[in-house]
Amino acid sequence: MISKLSIVVTSVLITLTAAIPTTTPLVTPPTSNQCCSSVQSSSSSAVSTVAALLGLNLSSLDIPIGLGCSPITIISNN
C-alpha cells in the first residue's frame, strides 16, 4: 500500500510542478525597433556596470549591447 501511495504522491507533485507558471525574465527583448545613443561590446566597462546593477553576468559573452535606447516612432501628417 505504501508503494501505491508514493506513486500517487509523486504523480501529484509532478503535475503541480508542471502547472506552476513561470515568471517573466528580468530583461526582455524589445517588442519594437529601437534607436540607441551608443552600442558597445558586452565586455566594455559601461556595459559591465549597467549589467552589474541589473544582476547580470555578461563576462562570458561578446555581443553588442545598446545603451540609451528609445523606440522608433513614425509621425505622419495625413
Secondary structure, DSSP 8 states (H G I E B T S, - for coil): -HHHHHHHHHHHHHHHHHHS-----SS---SS-EEEEEEEETTSHHHHHHHHHHT---TT---EEEEEEEE-------
